[in-house]
């Protein structure tokens, strides 16, 4: 039996990796190992920001319809909050600020709700819409976050 990669599987695996990287960051913050926490947060931030780019520039434009437009708009507003929290967390880590832990937990809670919407509705819709375009997975794998790119609602 052939293992078929879908947008849902690809993007959900990326969610899990980002969540795990944030969990590791939180462990280091609790230990007050600021250097390790910063290193792990930098990796998580790059992954999550690239993920946002992939959604906004490659995936979401394929979804049309009044019901989906409202969901996409909400998710894109959440992208701005996620992006800003990532930047705040990196700044707080550089400052070795104890508020870092609170912001990390807030981000993780936001991502839990955000990712659930994407995984249980948006990605499934994309799997249906883009079944005709197997090259989309290559585009997702090969894309790099352009320098200076920001979420569209920023």
PyMOL commands that set and color helices and strands:
alter all, ss='L'
color gray80, all
select helices_A, chain A and resi 7-31+34-62+66-95+100-129+135-142
alter helices_A, ss='H'
color red, helices_A
deselect
rebuild
show_as cartoon
